[in-house]
């Protein structure tokens, strides 16, 4: 293995993640951020779709699916998240200059902490951009009109992050992080770990290079430790030292102690299957949602027989458009065994993310012995390929 090959890949993965997290709020689909929770309207914008509060069961399903997927990844690959993708690790790696400055003079430390604080300010701002669009945040900031609440939250997050990355850094990973404490529940004898190859342990020259580079300061030579975050720094360090001796590194990724574990086993199949089921179910729910909520409400006017011997029923259509595009819904009423006359003949228009009510009057010719039946109300928007059917009672007055 070439020197620092794994570290290079880790840096690439971390850089991509950082660019995605900071850049996603700037990407817009249909005029809205690709991922943002809008507090004033209580809507979650996700890749062009808007999820309203009454649809937040979709978010719950997504959380369950991602939680099971996270458990699956942990059960199979151990703390790979911690070493490669966790924001705590990513930001700590990107602010390596803080640790280096600790070995130098006061001026270097002051400059390092100032640089760290600027990074924390940017990270705190990027967190807020998932609630306040950066296209609103930045102009308001430069105009001095950011707002008291937004400013205080930004400042508080910046200070908290600064204290974390100035004093805790990787100490968080082995002392405070609840995920590290739950490892023993999610691990089994087959979970991927980093280990000193037991068959070659006698070749170790006790240079302690693996301990010196370990961010949590554990000694991999003593066997598995819950503090290990699978970052592979020790693998690269050992590879470098042993490479000078024309030998392969002694430390490796392994599925279980001695690399005797299996990637596919009962528990991993169960967890992977559950995660897949929930993800497919979530995809189905997203794919089947119309983005339009229609309720047929009773009108204050009761059913009656008109002077021209027609039976008149009145309804109120409550239509909510949760899409980011306007709708023009054509309304068609069907009454079994009759030819209804309806008041809504032209399509009803509804702006994007707007709710309105429309009165609907339906008349049918009076027929002896006619009984109360169901009226079918069909609403169609051909441009959005929406077809929605609703039913309501068509009441025949007792006088018949």
MOBELUR-V94022 format. One record per backbone hydrogen bond with DSSP energy under -0.5 kcal/mol. NH is the residue of the N-H (numbers start at 1). CO is the residue of the C=O. Records with the same first field share a line. If there is no record, write none. Layout:
NH = CO + CO
This chain:
5 = 2
8 = 4
9 = 5
10 = 6
11 = 7
12 = 8
13 = 9
14 = 10
15 = 11
16 = 12
17 = 13
18 = 14
19 = 15
20 = 16
21 = 17
22 = 18
23 = 19
24 = 20
25 = 21
26 = 23
27 = 23 + 24
29 = 32
32 = 29
34 = 24 + 27
36 = 45
37 = 130
38 = 36 + 43
39 = 37 + 131
42 = 38
43 = 38
44 = 51
45 = 36 + 43
46 = 44 + 49
47 = 34
49 = 46
51 = 44 + 49
52 = 50
55 = 52
56 = 53
58 = 55
60 = 56
61 = 57
62 = 58
63 = 59
64 = 60
65 = 61
66 = 62
67 = 63
68 = 64
69 = 65
70 = 66
71 = 67
72 = 68
73 = 69
74 = 70
75 = 71
76 = 72
77 = 73
78 = 74
80 = 78
81 = 78
83 = 79 + 229
84 = 80
85 = 81
86 = 81
89 = 86
90 = 86
91 = 87
92 = 88
93 = 89
94 = 90
95 = 91
96 = 93
98 = 95
99 = 96
100 = 96
101 = 97
102 = 98
103 = 100
104 = 101
109 = 105
110 = 106
111 = 107
112 = 108
113 = 109
114 = 110
115 = 111
116 = 112
117 = 113
118 = 114
119 = 115
120 = 116
121 = 117
122 = 118
123 = 119
124 = 120
125 = 121
126 = 122
127 = 123
128 = 124
129 = 125
130 = 127
131 = 128
132 = 128
136 = 133
137 = 133
138 = 134
140 = 136
141 = 137
142 = 138
143 = 139
144 = 141
145 = 140
151 = 147
152 = 148
153 = 149
154 = 150
155 = 151
156 = 152
157 = 153
158 = 154
159 = 155
160 = 156
161 = 157
162 = 158
163 = 159
164 = 160
165 = 161
166 = 162
167 = 163
168 = 163 + 164
169 = 164
171 = 168
172 = 169
174 = 170 + 171
175 = 171
176 = 172
177 = 172
181 = 177
182 = 178
183 = 180
185 = 182
186 = 182
187 = 183
191 = 188
192 = 76
193 = 254
195 = 252
196 = 220
197 = 195 + 250
200 = 197
201 = 198
203 = 200
204 = 201
212 = 208
213 = 209
214 = 210
217 = 214
220 = 218
222 = 219
223 = 220
228 = 225
236 = 232
237 = 233
238 = 234
239 = 235
240 = 236
241 = 237
242 = 238
243 = 239
244 = 240 + 241
245 = 242
246 = 243
247 = 242
252 = 195
254 = 193
256 = 191 + 254
259 = 256
260 = 257
261 = 255
265 = 263
269 = 265
270 = 266
271 = 267
272 = 268
273 = 269
274 = 270
275 = 271
276 = 272
277 = 273
278 = 274
279 = 275
280 = 276
281 = 277
282 = 278
283 = 279
284 = 280
285 = 281
286 = 282
287 = 283
288 = 284
289 = 285
293 = 320
294 = 292
295 = 318
297 = 295 + 316
299 = 314
304 = 312
306 = 304 + 310
309 = 306
311 = 364
312 = 304 + 310
313 = 311 + 362
315 = 360
316 = 297
317 = 358
318 = 295 + 316
319 = 317 + 356
320 = 293
321 = 319 + 354
322 = 291 + 320
327 = 350
329 = 348
330 = 328 + 380
332 = 378
334 = 376
336 = 374
338 = 335
340 = 338
341 = 363
342 = 340
343 = 361
345 = 343
348 = 329
350 = 327
353 = 323
354 = 321 + 351
356 = 319
358 = 317
360 = 315
362 = 313
363 = 341
364 = 311
366 = 309
369 = 400
370 = 367
373 = 394
375 = 392
376 = 334
377 = 375 + 390
378 = 332 + 376
379 = 388
380 = 330
381 = 386
385 = 381
386 = 381
388 = 379
390 = 377
392 = 375
394 = 373
395 = 393
397 = 395
400 = 397
